[in-house]
Amino acid sequence: MQAELELLKAKRKAIERHITVAQLTEEQRFSGLSTQTKHLIDTIKMIAYRAETSMVHILREHMSRDDDARSLLRAIYNADADLLPDEENATLTVRLHHLANHRDDETLRHLCAELNETETLFPGTNLRLVYNLVSSQNPGDQEV
């Protein structure tokens, strides 16, 4: 078995790790996105960018430096969150965890309040999205 193992290892080393596109058969070659698919993807990107820009404008209302709004949004996107569906009250609560500092948390609270005012329904359901911070559930003077 040891000899067979060595033979298989030698065969594996002989196989090229990278190949060029020219070495692929016509069926194996990557074909570009169709025009309709590209338009759909571009539309989704444009909608996402516009939504992000709207959130940036909301954040800038409470920020002293306008340039920090997009970086704060990136931090929010990377923050942990709890999703709590409540079918009885028809809500889906998104509880965001703390950010790097108290100032960012206060700005995030403002964003949550603005988003809550829109009373947006989660797509495909009748659940209204409710945004808040985990700390909103546990005030500072309360023991956890």
Number of C-alpha atoms within 10 A of each C-alpha: 6 7 8 9 10 11 11 12 11 11 10 11 9 9 8 7 7 6 8 6 11 8 9 11 8 10 7 9 11 9 8 8 10 9 8 9 11 12 12 12 12 12 12 12 12 12 12 12 12 12 11 15 15 11 17 20 14 19 23 17 14 17 15 9 9 13 11 13 23 17 11 18 17 11 14 19 11 10 13 12 18 12 13 13 16 12 12 7 9 14 20 20 18 18 20 23 15 18 18 11 8 10 12 19 18 16 18 24 18 17 21 19 13 15 17 15 11 11 13 14 15 13 9 6 11 13 20 21 22 23 22 21 20 15 13 11 10 11 10 9 6 7 6 6
